[in-house]
Amino acid sequence: MMAEFEILGEIKDIVTIATGRGVYIRRYLERAYGKGRWRKRKGRATVKIVDGTICEAEIHWFEAHGVGRKDFKIKRVIR
């Protein structure tokens, strides 16, 4: 599920899914945001979707030290 959304509060239960060569769009990330030790991560957060709905969702993003968290995506709504 891809939608514009706002994260409310903190992200919980953060887990690293992939690092280094396992990050399949690493070249894109390096071109767009710069070199770094890229990781794909996931976690749970309360989000507010564009239509005003507030729900708990599993979100995925990419992160590198010195660059920060980029390209957030809702993978599934939990409740």
PyRosetta script that sets phi, psi and omega in degrees:
from pyrosetta import init, pose_from_sequence

init()
pose = pose_from_sequence("MMAEFEILGEIKDIVTIATGRGVYIRRYLERAYGKGRWRKRKGRATVKIVDGTICEAEIHWFEAHGVGRKDFKIKRVIR")
pose.set_psi(1, 117.9)
pose.set_omega(1, -179.5)
pose.set_phi(2, -111.9)
pose.set_psi(2, 121.0)
pose.set_omega(2, -179.1)
pose.set_phi(3, -152.9)
pose.set_psi(3, 157.0)
pose.set_omega(3, 171.9)
pose.set_phi(4, -74.0)
pose.set_psi(4, 134.2)
pose.set_omega(4, -178.1)
pose.set_phi(5, -155.1)
pose.set_psi(5, 166.6)
pose.set_omega(5, 178.6)
pose.set_phi(6, -124.3)
pose.set_psi(6, 133.4)
pose.set_omega(6, 178.8)
pose.set_phi(7, -85.1)
pose.set_psi(7, 126.0)
pose.set_omega(7, 178.7)
pose.set_phi(8, -103.8)
pose.set_psi(8, 121.4)
pose.set_omega(8, 179.4)
pose.set_phi(9, 82.8)
pose.set_psi(9, -155.8)
pose.set_omega(9, -175.8)
pose.set_phi(10, -100.1)
pose.set_psi(10, 160.3)
pose.set_omega(10, 177.1)
pose.set_phi(11, -90.5)
pose.set_psi(11, 129.9)
pose.set_omega(11, -177.2)
pose.set_phi(12, -111.3)
pose.set_psi(12, 165.1)
pose.set_omega(12, 175.4)
pose.set_phi(13, 52.0)
pose.set_psi(13, 49.2)
pose.set_omega(13, -177.6)
pose.set_phi(14, -75.2)
pose.set_psi(14, 130.4)
pose.set_omega(14, -179.9)
pose.set_phi(15, -133.2)
pose.set_psi(15, 139.1)
pose.set_omega(15, 174.8)
pose.set_phi(16, -84.4)
pose.set_psi(16, 126.1)
pose.set_omega(16, -179.0)
pose.set_phi(17, -92.3)
pose.set_psi(17, -42.4)
pose.set_omega(17, -176.5)
pose.set_phi(18, -149.0)
pose.set_psi(18, 151.4)
pose.set_omega(18, 176.2)
pose.set_phi(19, -137.4)
pose.set_psi(19, 161.2)
pose.set_omega(19, 174.6)
pose.set_phi(20, 54.8)
pose.set_psi(20, -125.2)
pose.set_omega(20, -177.9)
pose.set_phi(21, -67.9)
pose.set_psi(21, -18.4)
pose.set_omega(21, 178.0)
pose.set_phi(22, -69.5)
pose.set_psi(22, -16.9)
pose.set_omega(22, 176.8)
pose.set_phi(23, -81.8)
pose.set_psi(23, 100.7)
pose.set_omega(23, -168.8)
pose.set_phi(24, -67.2)
pose.set_psi(24, -21.1)
pose.set_omega(24, 178.9)
pose.set_phi(25, -108.1)
pose.set_psi(25, 30.4)
pose.set_omega(25, -177.2)
pose.set_phi(26, -56.4)
pose.set_psi(26, -40.7)
pose.set_omega(26, 180.0)
pose.set_phi(27, -61.6)
pose.set_psi(27, -44.6)
pose.set_omega(27, 177.4)
pose.set_phi(28, -59.7)
pose.set_psi(28, -46.7)
pose.set_omega(28, -178.7)
pose.set_phi(29, -61.2)
pose.set_psi(29, -42.0)
pose.set_omega(29, -179.9)
pose.set_phi(30, -67.2)
pose.set_psi(30, -38.1)
pose.set_omega(30, 177.5)
pose.set_phi(31, -68.8)
pose.set_psi(31, -41.7)
pose.set_omega(31, -175.0)
pose.set_phi(32, -77.8)
pose.set_psi(32, -39.6)
pose.set_omega(32, -171.0)
pose.set_phi(33, -121.6)
pose.set_psi(33, -14.1)
pose.set_omega(33, 179.6)
pose.set_phi(34, 111.6)
pose.set_psi(34, 165.8)
pose.set_omega(34, -179.1)
pose.set_phi(35, -71.0)
pose.set_psi(35, 151.1)
pose.set_omega(35, 178.2)
pose.set_phi(36, 176.1)
pose.set_psi(36, 175.3)
pose.set_omega(36, 176.9)
pose.set_phi(37, -87.8)
pose.set_psi(37, 88.9)
pose.set_omega(37, -172.9)
pose.set_phi(38, -76.5)
pose.set_psi(38, 138.8)
pose.set_omega(38, 176.7)
pose.set_phi(39, -132.6)
pose.set_psi(39, 144.3)
pose.set_omega(39, 170.1)
pose.set_phi(40, -98.2)
pose.set_psi(40, 129.8)
pose.set_omega(40, -175.9)
pose.set_phi(41, -129.9)
pose.set_psi(41, 160.4)
pose.set_omega(41, 175.2)
pose.set_phi(42, -138.9)
pose.set_psi(42, 157.4)
pose.set_omega(42, 178.9)
pose.set_phi(43, -167.8)
pose.set_psi(43, 179.3)
pose.set_omega(43, 179.1)
pose.set_phi(44, -114.4)
pose.set_psi(44, 140.8)
pose.set_omega(44, 179.9)
pose.set_phi(45, -154.3)
pose.set_psi(45, 157.5)
pose.set_omega(45, 171.4)
pose.set_phi(46, -84.0)
pose.set_psi(46, 127.7)
pose.set_omega(46, -176.7)
pose.set_phi(47, -126.1)
pose.set_psi(47, 153.7)
pose.set_omega(47, 174.1)
pose.set_phi(48, -115.4)
pose.set_psi(48, 115.7)
pose.set_omega(48, -178.9)
pose.set_phi(49, -83.3)
pose.set_psi(49, 160.5)
pose.set_omega(49, -175.5)
pose.set_phi(50, -50.4)
pose.set_psi(50, -38.1)
pose.set_omega(50, -178.2)
pose.set_phi(51, -75.1)
pose.set_psi(51, 1.2)
pose.set_omega(51, 177.0)
pose.set_phi(52, 97.4)
pose.set_psi(52, -5.7)
pose.set_omega(52, 179.4)
pose.set_phi(53, -69.3)
pose.set_psi(53, 132.4)
pose.set_omega(53, 176.0)
pose.set_phi(54, -110.9)
pose.set_psi(54, 126.2)
pose.set_omega(54, -177.5)
pose.set_phi(55, -152.7)
pose.set_psi(55, 166.7)
pose.set_omega(55, 173.7)
pose.set_phi(56, -87.6)
pose.set_psi(56, 135.7)
pose.set_omega(56, -177.3)
pose.set_phi(57, -144.1)
pose.set_psi(57, 154.1)
pose.set_omega(57, 170.5)
pose.set_phi(58, -89.3)
pose.set_psi(58, 125.9)
pose.set_omega(58, -179.1)
pose.set_phi(59, -119.9)
pose.set_psi(59, 149.1)
pose.set_omega(59, 176.9)
pose.set_phi(60, -120.9)
pose.set_psi(60, 148.2)
pose.set_omega(60, 177.5)
pose.set_phi(61, -157.7)
pose.set_psi(61, 172.3)
pose.set_omega(61, 176.1)
pose.set_phi(62, -113.3)
pose.set_psi(62, 147.1)
pose.set_omega(62, -174.1)
pose.set_phi(63, -147.3)
pose.set_psi(63, 141.8)
pose.set_omega(63, 174.4)
pose.set_phi(64, -143.0)
pose.set_psi(64, 144.0)
pose.set_omega(64, 177.9)
pose.set_phi(65, -62.1)
pose.set_psi(65, 131.6)
pose.set_omega(65, -179.6)
pose.set_phi(66, 85.9)
pose.set_psi(66, -14.6)
pose.set_omega(66, 179.7)
pose.set_phi(67, -108.5)
pose.set_psi(67, -44.3)
pose.set_omega(67, 179.3)
pose.set_phi(68, 104.4)
pose.set_psi(68, -167.6)
pose.set_omega(68, -178.8)
pose.set_phi(69, -90.8)
pose.set_psi(69, 131.5)
pose.set_omega(69, -176.4)
pose.set_phi(70, -135.9)
pose.set_psi(70, 156.9)
pose.set_omega(70, 170.8)
pose.set_phi(71, 56.9)
pose.set_psi(71, 59.6)
pose.set_omega(71, 177.0)
pose.set_phi(72, -70.4)
pose.set_psi(72, 145.9)
pose.set_omega(72, 179.5)
pose.set_phi(73, -147.2)
pose.set_psi(73, 136.5)
pose.set_omega(73, 172.9)
pose.set_phi(74, -81.8)
pose.set_psi(74, 123.9)
pose.set_omega(74, 178.4)
pose.set_phi(75, -92.8)
pose.set_psi(75, -40.6)
pose.set_omega(75, 175.5)
pose.set_phi(76, -160.7)
pose.set_psi(76, 149.9)
pose.set_omega(76, 177.3)
pose.set_phi(77, -88.2)
pose.set_psi(77, 128.9)
pose.set_omega(77, -176.7)
pose.set_phi(78, -87.4)
pose.set_psi(78, -43.9)
pose.set_omega(78, 173.1)
pose.set_phi(79, -155.6)
pose.dump_pdb("model.pdb")
